[in-house]
Amino acid sequence: MRECQPLCMCAARTCPRGLTARPCRRTKEFSMAFHSIPSAAVADFAGAGQAAPPVSPGRPPLPLCYPAAALLACLGAGPAWAQAAAVAQFEEVNVTDKAAPVLDADSAAVGGFAAPLAEVPQSISVLGADLLSATATQSVSQALRLDAALSDSYNTTGYPDSISVRGFTLQALGNYQRNGMGIQGFAPQALENKQDIEVLKGVAGLQAGVAAPGGLVNYVTKRPAAHDFNALALQADQRGGSKLHWDASRHWGTVGLRVNAAAEQLHSHFKDADGQRRFISLAVDAPLTPDTRLSADFEYHRKSQPSVPALGLLDLDGDGRGESLPSVIPVRLNLNSQPWSLPYQTWSQQAEVRLEQRLAGGWQARLGLNHSRTRFNDRVAFPDGCSGAATYVYPGLCADGGVDIYDFRDDGVRRALSGWQAEFEGETHWAGAAHRLRLGVSGYQSRERHADFQAYNWVGTSNIHAPVELPADGTLTVRNTNSDQHATEAFASVQSRWNAVWTSYAGLRVTRLSRSSAQSDGSDAVDYRQTVTTPWLGLSAQPAAGWTVYASWGQGVELDAAPRTLQAGGRLLYRNAGQVLPALRSRQTELGLKWQARPRLLLSAAVFQIERPTAGERTLPGDNQPSYVAGARKARHRGLELNAAGQLGTQWSLQASAAWLDARYTRAADEPDLQGQRVTNVPRFAASVFADYKVAAAPGLSLNALAWLQDGKRATADGRAVLPRAWQLDAGLRYEHVMGRQLWQWSLQAENLTDRVYWREVPTTAWGGTYLFPSAPRTVRASLRVEW
């Protein structure tokens, strides 16, 4: 039997801080004995010449790192242990060898069921903090490359990130949660205090009620750790960007605190797009009694950075619509670089309070309250259309690269959301089976307020090949619209284990939703209410140990009303302006297979079909004015996803995924030419492979790489413009060692290692514009993290 190698690394969430070892055999877990040593004795052992306490008889010699308020160096190795004398009574604990990054997540709250990921009949991806750190991920948009089912959807420098899952763009209100409660997705997300990004792939009607199909994202914040520690990290890149991040956990009696604070200078590769951000968060855990726990979470995030608008397709055939990709990709071009350009600014606050009570019979009660506020100033020199051609071009640019520029300013926008949730969860037995029930009610109130007017004024024409300075015109001429939304929900789910093989899942959410909007002077008011139900069913079987096959079906709901859009002369565009439309139901069917190939390696495959109707414009025969009707369009997304996450052994960690997606319009009453065509900005194929290798010959050293590919994204529905295949390779290395009483971690990461230039995405917005976003050039980041 070979000797164990000294190793001073351990994931805090899997074993006591400072305790690490590598098993001598290829087993999942092993026992390790250590002394309960007085603090004075610990200080004595810190000397390089001191011997460490001996291990229990019959155990192989193992190195030891003492718990980490001081994070002492590993004391001795191998032969030194045989010479030491016993000084105290041994206390045996179980330690699991899980050196970061730990990719084998066991469960996720986003699915709504208390079942392991290896067994639940859902497709769920968990992007943990250690994975985000290993890849030097700085934003949600960068994190999307870690899963093939995720994609960008109008993501650019200086602007809040948006996510597409299975080809559907998630809504800012309805598709995002924080610690299991709904939040607004209008503000940039800080990752410094996020432990996991959980993504449920597929319709989320049971979990969220009214939401776009495709998925649900839950941001899980970091909690106080089991042991006190301080960590300070400094990061810099080759463009002069820098960040300082402090992470600390403390205990005062039984109360635990976790603080994260960051200050960052943002230096973009785009011209005149530098900015800054400040962030601080506090998490509190307080056990009030053995059966009662109170926790709270607060964060504040401020960011200021000019946003970088996208480009567009060129109108080479002169028909007034862009259909061709520019021949050159200007990776540094920023059409928002005007002498009068102002930064996009956000101030956001989040607050949560949760009370958990353990009841008799294994039942639990939970009550949660949350409140978020976001204030932002949205200002940009915005490129949109081109008036320099014989036929006005929209959407797109003139053939020579000409583009109209508008001075857009909407200052003082305020959005707020207050929510609550109460639930009971526990297990009961009847009909010869064990049933886990979850019953609850929840609600929220969302409010959006603007200044009376915004500016959106044409100031001239520029060119993507030779940008020109234009005069400003910040005249406030366009009246703003304010809105409110209220929801009250009741939900129930049951997870029934009938025998050793079969488990069924069922759930239902009933949502009473009220929406209203009006212009700032009270005109053009729209007010409507609807009650909708969203059911979900699942069935899984475990035919053999480690194997799960499943089938699931569910519904999601979206609500809409005919817009009060005005034409020239003040005439309403739609005959039924302001009319509430019937609820639009999306449906998903999914079949899947999961295999726990190794104790820490989960493989899965899923095939699915999602059908989503949307509202659209329709003109009836003999009518000279269109109506806005529900179900005018329907899209069908069929796909296959393959995923692997976990550890291939003691040295290799892997997170890999591939997705094939056929997204087409099956109905297009408002635009018949679309029927049968593929949906734009949705890749036909995508793949992502991240691997981390711990070098056995150099303990503490690890190498990693991330390969990402997307192919088949259409820029136009008719297929005249398709983005070329996009791929990128990132690579990095990390070295960890103990020096004195600190754990030092040095990292070097290169994003887009080959400096490849490509078109990244081409979204079409709700107002009809189609925009092109280029890739970022090679970016090298270096960081140092010290923990004590």
Summary of the structure (lengths in Angstrom):
residues: 788
radius of gyration: 27.9
end to end distance: 34.3
largest distance: 99.1
contacts: 2719
relative contact order: 0.12
helix: 5%
strand: 53%
